[in-house]
Amino acid sequence: MSVENSARDIALRWIDLYNDGTPDSYGSERFLELYDEDLKWREMPTRAFPAGRTGSVGALREALAAGQAALRNRHVSLRELVAETDRFALTFSWQATVASDAFAFLGLSPGDTMKLEVAQISEIFNGKIQRSTEYVVVVPKEGLA
C-alpha cells in the first residue's frame, strides 16, 4: 500500500470510527486509536475557545469527555478529502444533539441540533496521525446564508 493510500485510508477510517454516536450517546473514543501518543493537536480559536486548544491525545480525550457530557448522536459527513504522501486534508459537516445547557451562549437548548463546518489538516507518521490542526465554524441555528 502506498503512503498516499495509507493517508487516505486513515482519513476514511477516522470518519468511520468517529461516526458511532447514537441518540443515547455522544460516541466512543475508538477514533483515538488512529492518533500517535506524541500527537500535536491544535484547534484554532472559536467562540467557545477564544484562545483555541492545543495538546496531545490527552487533550483530545478531555475534549471528548466534555462532548460526551453535553451532546448526543454525533455524526460527520465528509465534504472533501485530499490525501498526499504523508498528510491529508478534509472538510466535513459535523452535527450532534445538544443534551445540556452548556451551549446556551450559542442560543442552543437541549434537543437542538448543533452544526459545525470543519476543516482538518493532519500529518501521518508511522501509520498514525502525528499532527492535526482543525478549523471549526459554528453554523447558526438559522443556517448559513
TORLUMMAR-729939 format. One record per residue: x, y, z of N, C-alpha, C in turn. Coordinates in steps of 0.2 Angstrom, whole numbers, always signed. Layout:
BEGIN
R     n.x     n.y     n.z    ca.x    ca.y    ca.z     c.x     c.y     c.z
R       X       Y       Z       X       Y       Z       X       Y       Z
...
END
This chain:
BEGIN
R     n.x     n.y     n.z    ca.x    ca.y    ca.z     c.x     c.y     c.z
R      +4      -6      +0      +0      +0      +0      +4      +6      +0
R      +3     +11      -4      +7     +17      -5      +6     +22      +1
R     +10     +26      +3      +9     +31      +8      +3     +35      +7
R      +2     +37      +0      -4     +41      -2     -10     +37      +0
R     -11     +31      -2     -16     +27      +0     -17     +26      +8
R     -12     +26     +11     -12     +25     +18     -15     +31     +22
R     -13     +37     +19     -15     +43     +22     -23     +44     +21
R     -25     +42     +14     -32     +42     +13     -36     +37     +17
R     -33     +31     +18     -36     +26     +22     -37     +28     +29
R     -32     +31     +32     -33     +34     +39     -38     +39     +39
R     -38     +43     +35     -44     +48     +35     -51     +45     +34
R     -52     +41     +30     -58     +37     +29     -60     +33     +35
R     -55     +30     +38     -56     +26     +44     -57     +31     +50
R     -54     +37     +50     -56     +42     +55     -64     +43     +55
R     -66     +45     +49     -73     +46     +48     -77     +40     +51
R     -76     +34     +49     -79     +28     +50     -80     +27     +58
R     -74     +28     +61     -74     +27     +69     -77     +32     +72
R     -77     +38     +70     -80     +44     +73     -87     +44     +73
R     -90     +41     +68     -97     +41     +67    -101     +35     +71
R     -99     +35     +77    -103     +29     +81    -107     +32     +87
R    -109     +38     +86    -114     +41     +91    -121     +38     +90
R    -125     +38     +95    -132     +36     +95    -136     +41     +98
R    -143     +41     +97    -147     +45    +101    -146     +45    +108
R    -143     +40    +111    -142     +40    +118    -135     +41    +120
R    -130     +42    +116    -123     +43    +117    -120     +47    +112
R    -115     +51    +115    -111     +55    +110    -107     +51    +105
R    -104     +46    +108    -100     +41    +104     -94     +39    +108
R     -90     +35    +105     -84     +32    +109     -78     +36    +107
R     -73     +33    +110     -66     +36    +109     -62     +32    +104
R     -65     +27    +100     -62     +22     +96     -58     +26     +91
R     -60     +32     +88     -56     +35     +83     -49     +37     +86
R     -48     +38     +92     -42     +40     +95     -36     +35     +94
R     -38     +29     +92     -33     +24     +91     -29     +26     +85
R     -31     +30     +81     -28     +32     +75     -22     +38     +76
R     -22     +40     +82     -18     +46     +84     -11     +43     +87
R      -6     +46     +86      +1     +44     +89      +0     +47     +96
R      +3     +44    +101      +3     +46    +108      +7     +53    +108
R     +11     +54    +104     +15     +61    +104     +12     +66     +99
R      +5     +65     +98      +1     +70     +94      +2     +77     +96
R      +3     +81     +91      +2     +88     +92      -4     +91     +89
R      -9     +92     +93     -16     +94     +91     -17    +101     +92
R     -20    +104     +87     -22    +111     +88     -29    +113     +85
R     -33    +116     +89     -40    +118     +87     -39    +126     +87
R     -40    +129     +81     -39    +136     +80     -45    +139     +85
R     -44    +146     +86     -49    +149     +90     -56    +149     +88
R     -61    +148     +93     -68    +148     +91     -71    +152     +96
R     -78    +153     +96     -82    +157    +100     -81    +153    +107
R     -82    +147    +107     -81    +143    +113     -75    +143    +117
R     -69    +143    +112     -62    +143    +115     -58    +148    +111
R     -59    +155    +114     -56    +160    +110     -49    +160    +109
R     -45    +156    +114     -38    +155    +113     -36    +149    +109
R     -41    +146    +107     -40    +139    +104     -38    +134    +109
R     -37    +128    +106     -35    +122    +111     -29    +119    +108
R     -25    +116    +112     -19    +113    +110     -17    +107    +114
R     -14    +102    +112     -12     +97    +117     -10     +90    +113
R     -10     +85    +117      -9     +78    +114     -15     +74    +114
R     -15     +68    +114     -20     +63    +114     -24     +65    +120
R     -21     +66    +126     -24     +68    +132     -29     +73    +132
R     -27     +79    +128     -31     +84    +127     -37     +83    +123
R     -36     +78    +118     -42     +76    +114     -47     +72    +118
R     -44     +68    +123     -48     +64    +127     -53     +68    +132
R     -50     +74    +134     -53     +79    +138     -59     +82    +134
R     -57     +84    +128     -62     +87    +124     -68     +82    +123
R     -66     +76    +122     -71     +71    +120     -76     +70    +127
R     -73     +70    +132     -76     +69    +139     -82     +74    +139
R     -79     +80    +138     -84     +86    +138     -90     +85    +133
R     -88     +83    +127     -93     +82    +122     -98     +76    +125
R     -95     +71    +128    -100     +65    +130    -104     +68    +135
R    -103     +73    +139    -107     +75    +145    -112     +80    +142
R    -111     +83    +136    -116     +88    +134    -119     +87    +128
R    -117     +82    +124    -120     +81    +117    -122     +73    +116
R    -126     +72    +111    -128     +65    +109    -127     +65    +102
R    -127     +59     +99    -128     +57     +92    -124     +61     +87
R    -117     +61     +89    -113     +65     +84    -112     +61     +77
R    -111     +65     +72    -110     +62     +66    -107     +67     +61
R    -102     +65     +57     -99     +69     +52    -100     +67     +45
R    -101     +71     +41    -102     +70     +34     -97     +73     +30
R     -93     +68     +26     -87     +71     +23     -89     +75     +17
R     -86     +81     +16     -87     +85     +10     -81     +84      +5
R     -75     +84      +8     -69     +84      +3     -64     +81      +7
R     -60     +77      +3     -54     +73      +6     -48     +74      +0
R     -42     +76      +3     -36     +76      -2     -31     +73      +2
R     -28     +68      +0     -23     +64      +3     -17     +64      -1
R     -11     +66      +1      -5     +66      -2      +1     +64      +2
R      +5     +59      +0     +11     +57      +3     +10     +56     +11
R     +12     +60     +15     +11     +59     +22      +6     +63     +26
R      +1     +66     +22      -4     +70     +25     -11     +70     +22
R     -16     +72     +25     -22     +73     +22     -26     +79     +25
R     -30     +82     +20     -34     +87     +22     -41     +85     +21
R     -46     +87     +25     -53     +85     +24     -57     +91     +27
R     -63     +91     +24     -68     +96     +26     -74     +92     +27
R     -78     +93     +33     -84     +89     +34     -89     +94     +38
R     -95     +91     +37    -100     +94     +41    -101     +90     +48
R    -102     +93     +53    -102     +89     +60    -109     +91     +63
R    -112     +87     +66    -118     +88     +70    -119     +84     +76
R    -122     +86     +81    -124     +82     +87    -130     +85     +90
R    -134     +81     +94    -139     +84     +98    -137     +87    +104
R    -139     +93    +106    -137     +96    +112    -141     +92    +118
R    -138     +91    +123    -141     +87    +129    -140     +90    +136
R    -138     +97    +135    -137    +100    +142    -137    +108    +140
R    -137    +112    +145    -137    +119    +144    -130    +122    +142
R    -125    +118    +141    -118    +120    +140    -118    +125    +134
R    -122    +125    +129    -122    +129    +123    -127    +134    +123
R    -129    +136    +129    -134    +142    +129    -131    +148    +126
R    -125    +149    +127    -121    +155    +124    -122    +155    +116
R    -123    +150    +113    -124    +149    +106    -131    +149    +104
R    -136    +150    +109    -143    +150    +108    -146    +143    +107
R    -142    +138    +109    -144    +131    +108    -147    +128    +115
R    -152    +125    +115    -155    +122    +121    -155    +114    +120
R    -156    +110    +125    -157    +103    +125    -162    +101    +119
R    -160     +96    +115    -164     +94    +110    -163     +97    +103
R    -159    +103    +103    -157    +107     +97    -152    +103     +94
R    -151    +104     +87    -145    +101     +84    -140    +106     +83
R    -134    +105     +85    -128    +109     +84    -125    +107     +78
R    -123    +112     +74    -120    +110     +67    -113    +114     +67
R    -108    +111     +64    -102    +114     +63     -99    +112     +56
R     -95    +117     +53     -91    +115     +47     -84    +115     +49
R     -81    +110     +47     -74    +109     +50     -69    +107     +44
R     -63    +110     +44     -58    +109     +40     -52    +106     +45
R     -49    +100     +43     -44     +97     +47     -38     +95     +42
R     -33     +97     +44     -26     +95     +41     -22     +91     +45
R     -20     +85     +43     -17     +80     +48     -11     +78     +44
R      -5     +76     +48      +1     +73     +46      +1     +66     +49
R      +4     +62     +44      +4     +55     +46     +12     +53     +47
R     +13     +49     +53     +20     +46     +54     +19     +39     +56
R     +23     +35     +53     +22     +28     +55     +15     +25     +56
R     +11     +27     +51      +4     +25     +51      -1     +28     +56
R      +1     +33     +59      -3     +36     +64      -3     +44     +63
R      -9     +47     +65      -9     +54     +65      -5     +57     +70
R      +0     +61     +68      +5     +64     +72      +4     +71     +74
R      +1     +75     +69      +0     +82     +70      -7     +83     +66
R     -11     +87     +70     -18     +89     +67     -20     +96     +69
R     -22     +99     +64     -25    +106     +65     -32    +106     +63
R     -36    +109     +67     -44    +110     +65     -46    +117     +65
R     -50    +118     +60     -53    +125     +59     -60    +124     +59
R     -64    +126     +65     -71    +125     +66     -75    +131     +66
R     -81    +131     +62     -85    +136     +62     -92    +134     +64
R     -95    +137     +69    -102    +135     +71    -107    +138     +66
R    -111    +133     +64    -117    +135     +59    -123    +138     +63
R    -125    +144     +62    -130    +147     +66    -136    +143     +65
R    -141    +143     +71    -147    +140     +71    -151    +141     +64
R    -151    +147     +62    -155    +148     +56    -151    +146     +49
R    -145    +143     +50    -142    +140     +44    -137    +145     +41
R    -133    +143     +36    -129    +148     +33    -132    +152     +27
R    -130    +158     +27    -133    +162     +22    -131    +160     +15
END
